[in-house]
Amino acid sequence: MLQIRQQQAKNCALARMAFAGTNVSLSQPDITQKLTERIDDLKQRIAAWGKRIRRYTERSTRFNQNRLFQSDQKRLYESLERPMVSGTGPAPNQAPAPTL
């Protein structure tokens, strides 16, 4: 019984946090629908921020590679041959080349 009350209190606190900054009251009868809409809105905002960060990272990488190509092509190609740093993309295939 105590666990159920704790879970209800936790859910209520989460609902209050989700509606922070809005004019929605927790005593409204259609609270579950409004909560679902708010959660969807927040998910879309998070997805938009993720896409914005991804675009920025790609643009920054492209800009730096273009600048390096103009100044020192040898260093650019050496950096492209090195494996990628973790989290920035797939590592190149390290399988040995077939002999003919």
The 8 nearest C-alpha neighbors of each residue, nearest first, counted from 0:
[[1, 3, 2, 4, 5, 6, 7, 8],
 [0, 2, 4, 3, 5, 6, 7, 8],
 [1, 3, 5, 0, 4, 6, 7, 8],
 [4, 2, 6, 0, 5, 1, 7, 8],
 [5, 3, 7, 1, 6, 2, 8, 0],
 [4, 6, 2, 8, 3, 7, 9, 1],
 [5, 7, 9, 3, 4, 8, 2, 10],
 [8, 6, 4, 10, 9, 5, 11, 3],
 [9, 7, 11, 5, 6, 10, 4, 12],
 [8, 10, 6, 12, 7, 11, 5, 13],
 [11, 9, 13, 7, 12, 8, 6, 14],
 [10, 12, 14, 8, 13, 9, 7, 15],
 [11, 13, 15, 9, 14, 10, 8, 16],
 [14, 12, 10, 16, 11, 15, 17, 9],
 [13, 15, 17, 11, 16, 12, 10, 18],
 [14, 16, 12, 18, 13, 17, 19, 11],
 [17, 15, 13, 19, 14, 18, 12, 11],
 [18, 16, 14, 15, 19, 13, 37, 38],
 [17, 19, 15, 16, 21, 20, 14, 23],
 [20, 18, 16, 21, 17, 15, 22, 23],
 [19, 21, 18, 22, 17, 23, 16, 15],
 [22, 20, 18, 23, 19, 24, 17, 37],
 [21, 23, 24, 20, 18, 19, 25, 27],
 [24, 22, 21, 18, 25, 27, 33, 30],
 [23, 25, 26, 27, 22, 30, 18, 21],
 [24, 26, 27, 30, 23, 15, 14, 28],
 [25, 27, 24, 28, 30, 23, 29, 31],
 [26, 28, 30, 25, 29, 24, 23, 33],
 [27, 29, 30, 26, 31, 25, 32, 24],
 [30, 28, 32, 31, 27, 33, 34, 26],
 [29, 31, 33, 32, 28, 27, 34, 25],
 [32, 30, 34, 33, 29, 35, 28, 36],
 [31, 33, 35, 34, 30, 29, 36, 37],
 [34, 32, 36, 30, 35, 31, 37, 29],
 [33, 35, 31, 37, 32, 36, 30, 38],
 [36, 34, 32, 38, 33, 37, 31, 39],
 [37, 35, 33, 39, 34, 38, 40, 32],
 [36, 38, 40, 34, 39, 35, 33, 41],
 [37, 39, 41, 35, 40, 36, 34, 42],
 [40, 38, 42, 36, 37, 41, 35, 43],
 [41, 39, 37, 43, 38, 42, 36, 44],
 [40, 42, 44, 38, 43, 39, 45, 37],
 [43, 41, 39, 45, 44, 40, 38, 46],
 [44, 42, 46, 40, 41, 45, 47, 39],
 [43, 45, 41, 47, 42, 46, 48, 40],
 [44, 46, 42, 48, 47, 43, 41, 49],
 [47, 45, 49, 43, 44, 48, 42, 50],
 [48, 46, 44, 50, 49, 45, 43, 51],
 [47, 49, 51, 45, 50, 46, 52, 44],
 [50, 48, 46, 52, 47, 51, 53, 45],
 [51, 49, 53, 47, 52, 48, 54, 46],
 [50, 52, 48, 54, 49, 53, 47, 55],
 [51, 53, 55, 49, 50, 54, 56, 48],
 [54, 52, 50, 56, 55, 51, 49, 57],
 [55, 53, 51, 57, 52, 56, 58, 50],
 [54, 56, 52, 58, 53, 57, 59, 51],
 [57, 55, 59, 53, 58, 54, 60, 52],
 [58, 56, 60, 54, 59, 55, 61, 53],
 [57, 59, 61, 55, 56, 60, 62, 54],
 [58, 60, 62, 56, 61, 57, 55, 63],
 [61, 59, 57, 63, 62, 58, 64, 56],
 [60, 62, 58, 64, 59, 63, 57, 65],
 [63, 61, 59, 65, 60, 64, 58, 66],
 [64, 62, 66, 60, 65, 61, 67, 59],
 [63, 65, 67, 61, 66, 62, 68, 60],
 [66, 64, 68, 62, 67, 63, 61, 69],
 [65, 67, 63, 69, 68, 64, 62, 70],
 [66, 68, 64, 70, 69, 65, 71, 75],
 [69, 67, 72, 65, 66, 71, 70, 75],
 [70, 68, 66, 67, 71, 65, 72, 64],
 [69, 71, 67, 68, 66, 72, 65, 74],
 [72, 70, 67, 73, 68, 74, 69, 75],
 [73, 71, 68, 75, 74, 76, 67, 70],
 [72, 74, 76, 75, 71, 77, 68, 78],
 [73, 75, 77, 72, 76, 71, 78, 67],
 [76, 74, 72, 78, 73, 77, 67, 68],
 [75, 77, 79, 73, 78, 74, 80, 72],
 [78, 76, 74, 80, 79, 75, 73, 81],
 [77, 79, 75, 81, 76, 80, 74, 82],
 [78, 80, 76, 77, 81, 75, 82, 83],
 [81, 79, 77, 78, 76, 82, 91, 83],
 [80, 82, 78, 79, 83, 77, 91, 90],
 [83, 81, 90, 91, 80, 84, 79, 78],
 [82, 84, 90, 85, 88, 81, 87, 89],
 [83, 85, 87, 86, 82, 88, 90, 81],
 [86, 84, 87, 83, 88, 89, 90, 82],
 [85, 87, 88, 84, 83, 89, 90, 82],
 [88, 86, 85, 84, 83, 89, 56, 90],
 [89, 87, 86, 83, 90, 85, 84, 91],
 [90, 88, 91, 83, 87, 86, 82, 85],
 [89, 91, 82, 83, 92, 88, 84, 93],
 [92, 90, 82, 93, 89, 83, 80, 81],
 [91, 93, 94, 90, 95, 89, 82, 96],
 [92, 94, 91, 95, 90, 96, 82, 81],
 [95, 93, 92, 96, 97, 91, 90, 98],
 [96, 94, 93, 97, 92, 98, 91, 99],
 [95, 97, 98, 94, 93, 99, 92, 91],
 [98, 96, 95, 99, 94, 93, 92, 91],
 [99, 97, 96, 95, 94, 93, 92, 91],
 [98, 97, 96, 95, 94, 93, 92, 91]]
